[in-house]
Amino acid sequence: RVTASTEPMALEVGSHGGQAWRITVTTAEGGRGHDYLVTDPAVDQSGGLLLVLTWVPWSEREWIQFVGRTGRQDHKGQYAVMLDGQDARVQAAWADLKKDETLAKAILRHGDRETDALLKGTGDAIGKGRLMHRLTSRYWTQHKQDKTDKSQNWQWKRLCEDYNRLGCDAIQKRFDEALPPELLWGAGATSTEPVTTAAEWPATPM
């Protein structure tokens, strides 16, 4: 817990009257998991601990954590946002500002849109990763029982090197050629799990 930032400082001799307070400057790491304790009633009388943000993240979850550093433990809280007008992200959000929307909310909205596009762009990689996870389990089940030969081990190694350049169907085909389903599951067996394309993966809630 951080208390020094809210404890009054001793005024230097000859300074003007009134109270002086410490200022804590921190990176984003200070926006999570820290309690800045308010120990003087005068702070609450003036609106509570003042949080000054000079950056708005592109994640609503991070934003909630940042703002949540003030107004804690039944104390009052307040915050202000001071941004660089020359920053490209700030300018983009300002140009797309909607009616009755704050600039911070516009930046967060842009962040949600960019994150959604990023996740859609990685859908194929996620699909291939899940498929390779299943195939790895099948391969090692056989390999640990000494049921794979040198040729199959080599083909598996090459598949692990090449899968990023292949689609899910091609990955499954090469695996079945190296370790046929009848080898894994017995005579007459076929690949039991359908290959799911990236477009078919259910959306993951954020």
C-alpha positions as CSV (number, residue, x, y, z in Angstrom):
1,R,0.0,0.0,0.0
2,V,1.3,3.4,-0.9
3,T,0.7,6.1,1.8
4,A,3.5,8.6,1.2
5,S,1.7,10.1,-1.7
6,T,-1.2,11.2,0.4
7,E,0.7,12.3,3.5
8,P,1.2,16.1,4.0
9,M,4.7,17.5,3.5
10,A,6.4,19.9,5.8
11,L,6.5,23.4,4.3
12,E,9.8,25.1,3.9
13,V,10.5,28.1,6.0
14,G,9.4,31.3,4.2
15,S,6.9,29.5,1.9
16,H,3.4,30.7,1.5
17,G,0.7,29.5,3.9
18,G,-1.4,26.4,3.2
19,Q,-0.8,22.7,2.8
20,A,1.6,21.0,0.5
21,W,1.2,17.5,-0.8
22,R,3.4,14.9,-2.4
23,I,2.8,13.9,-6.1
24,T,3.4,10.3,-7.1
25,V,4.4,9.8,-10.7
26,T,4.1,6.3,-12.0
27,T,3.9,4.2,-15.2
28,A,1.0,1.9,-16.1
29,E,2.2,-0.6,-13.5
30,G,1.1,1.9,-10.8
31,G,-2.4,1.7,-12.1
32,R,-3.0,-1.9,-10.9
33,G,-2.9,-3.4,-7.5
34,H,-1.9,-0.3,-5.5
35,D,-3.9,1.4,-2.8
36,Y,-3.0,5.1,-2.5
37,L,-4.3,5.6,1.1
38,V,-5.8,8.9,2.0
39,T,-4.9,9.7,5.6
40,D,-5.9,13.4,5.9
41,P,-9.6,14.4,6.0
42,A,-8.7,17.6,4.1
43,V,-8.2,15.4,1.0
44,D,-11.8,14.2,1.0
45,Q,-13.0,17.8,1.7
46,S,-11.4,18.8,-1.5
47,G,-12.9,16.0,-3.6
48,G,-10.6,13.1,-2.8
49,L,-7.4,11.8,-4.3
50,L,-6.8,13.4,-7.7
51,L,-5.7,11.0,-10.4
52,V,-4.2,12.7,-13.5
53,L,-4.0,10.4,-16.5
54,T,-1.8,11.3,-19.4
55,W,-2.7,8.2,-21.5
56,V,-5.8,6.3,-22.2
57,P,-5.3,2.6,-22.9
58,W,-7.1,0.7,-25.6
59,S,-8.6,-1.7,-23.2
60,E,-11.7,-1.0,-21.1
61,R,-10.4,-3.4,-18.4
62,E,-7.2,-1.4,-18.1
63,W,-9.1,1.9,-18.0
64,I,-11.3,0.6,-15.1
65,Q,-8.2,-0.4,-13.2
66,F,-6.5,3.0,-13.7
67,V,-9.5,5.0,-12.7
68,G,-10.1,2.7,-9.8
69,R,-6.9,3.9,-8.0
70,T,-9.0,6.8,-6.6
71,G,-12.3,6.8,-4.8
72,R,-11.3,3.7,-2.8
73,Q,-12.0,2.6,0.8
74,D,-15.1,4.8,1.2
75,H,-13.1,7.9,0.2
76,K,-14.0,10.4,-2.4
77,G,-12.2,10.3,-5.7
78,Q,-11.6,12.4,-8.8
79,Y,-9.6,12.2,-12.0
80,A,-8.5,14.3,-14.9
81,V,-7.3,13.3,-18.3
82,M,-4.5,15.3,-20.1
83,L,-3.6,14.0,-23.5
84,D,-1.1,15.0,-26.2
85,G,-3.1,16.5,-29.1
86,Q,-0.3,15.6,-31.5
87,D,-0.6,11.8,-30.7
88,A,-2.0,9.9,-33.8
89,R,-4.4,7.9,-31.7
90,V,-5.8,11.0,-29.9
91,Q,-6.2,12.7,-33.3
92,A,-8.0,9.7,-34.7
93,A,-10.4,9.5,-31.8
94,W,-11.0,13.3,-31.9
95,A,-11.9,13.1,-35.6
96,D,-14.4,10.4,-34.9
97,L,-15.9,11.8,-31.7
98,K,-19.6,11.1,-31.3
99,K,-22.2,13.4,-29.8
100,D,-22.1,13.4,-26.0
101,E,-19.0,11.2,-26.0
102,T,-15.8,12.0,-24.1
103,L,-12.5,11.8,-25.8
104,A,-11.4,9.0,-23.4
105,K,-14.5,7.0,-24.4
106,A,-13.8,7.5,-28.1
107,I,-10.2,6.2,-27.6
108,L,-11.6,3.2,-25.8
109,R,-14.1,2.6,-28.6
110,H,-11.3,2.7,-31.2
111,G,-9.4,0.3,-29.0
112,D,-12.3,-2.2,-29.0
113,R,-12.5,-2.0,-32.8
114,E,-8.8,-2.5,-33.3
115,T,-8.7,-5.5,-30.8
116,D,-11.7,-7.1,-32.6
117,A,-9.9,-6.8,-35.9
118,L,-6.7,-8.2,-34.4
119,L,-8.5,-11.2,-33.0
120,K,-10.3,-11.9,-36.3
121,G,-6.9,-11.7,-38.0
122,T,-5.5,-14.4,-35.7
123,G,-8.4,-16.8,-36.1
124,D,-6.5,-19.1,-38.5
125,A,-3.5,-19.2,-36.2
126,I,-5.8,-20.1,-33.2
127,G,-7.5,-22.9,-35.3
128,K,-4.2,-24.4,-36.4
129,G,-2.9,-24.2,-32.8
130,R,-5.8,-26.1,-31.5
131,L,-5.5,-28.7,-34.2
132,M,-1.7,-29.2,-33.6
133,H,-2.4,-29.5,-29.8
134,R,-4.7,-32.5,-30.5
135,L,-2.3,-34.0,-33.0
136,T,0.6,-33.6,-30.6
137,S,-1.3,-35.6,-28.0
138,R,-2.0,-38.4,-30.5
139,Y,1.6,-38.5,-31.7
140,W,3.2,-38.6,-28.2
141,T,0.8,-41.3,-27.1
142,Q,2.1,-43.5,-29.8
143,H,5.8,-42.4,-29.5
144,K,6.1,-43.0,-25.8
145,Q,4.9,-46.6,-26.4
146,D,7.6,-47.0,-29.1
147,K,4.9,-47.4,-31.7
148,T,6.4,-44.9,-34.2
149,D,9.3,-45.5,-36.5
150,K,12.1,-43.2,-37.6
151,S,10.2,-42.2,-40.8
152,Q,7.1,-41.2,-38.8
153,N,9.1,-39.3,-36.3
154,W,10.8,-37.4,-39.1
155,Q,7.5,-36.7,-40.8
156,W,6.1,-35.4,-37.5
157,K,9.1,-33.2,-37.0
158,R,8.7,-31.7,-40.5
159,L,5.0,-31.1,-39.9
160,C,5.9,-29.2,-36.7
161,E,8.2,-27.0,-38.8
162,D,5.8,-26.5,-41.7
163,Y,2.3,-26.2,-40.0
164,N,2.3,-22.4,-40.0
165,R,2.4,-22.4,-43.8
166,L,-0.4,-24.9,-44.1
167,G,-4.1,-24.8,-43.7
168,C,-6.0,-27.0,-41.2
169,D,-7.0,-29.5,-43.9
170,A,-3.4,-29.9,-45.1
171,I,-2.1,-30.3,-41.6
172,Q,-4.6,-33.1,-40.9
173,K,-3.9,-34.8,-44.3
174,R,-0.1,-34.8,-43.6
175,F,-0.6,-36.2,-40.1
176,D,-2.9,-39.0,-41.4
177,E,-0.4,-39.9,-44.0
178,A,2.4,-40.1,-41.4
179,L,0.3,-41.8,-38.7
180,P,-2.7,-43.3,-40.4
181,P,-5.9,-43.5,-38.2
182,E,-5.8,-47.3,-38.4
183,L,-2.4,-47.2,-36.7
184,L,-3.7,-45.0,-33.9
185,W,-7.1,-46.5,-33.4
186,G,-7.1,-49.9,-35.1
187,A,-8.2,-51.4,-38.4
188,G,-11.0,-49.6,-40.1
189,A,-10.7,-46.5,-38.1
190,T,-10.8,-43.0,-39.6
191,S,-9.9,-39.6,-38.3
192,T,-12.5,-39.1,-35.6
193,E,-12.5,-35.4,-35.2
194,P,-13.5,-33.0,-37.9
195,V,-11.2,-30.2,-38.9
196,T,-12.7,-26.9,-37.7
197,T,-11.9,-23.8,-39.8
198,A,-11.2,-20.5,-38.1
199,A,-14.5,-19.1,-39.2
200,E,-16.3,-21.9,-37.3
201,W,-14.6,-21.2,-33.9
202,P,-17.1,-19.7,-31.5
203,A,-16.5,-16.1,-30.5
204,T,-14.6,-15.7,-27.3
205,P,-16.3,-13.2,-25.0
206,M,-13.9,-10.3,-23.9
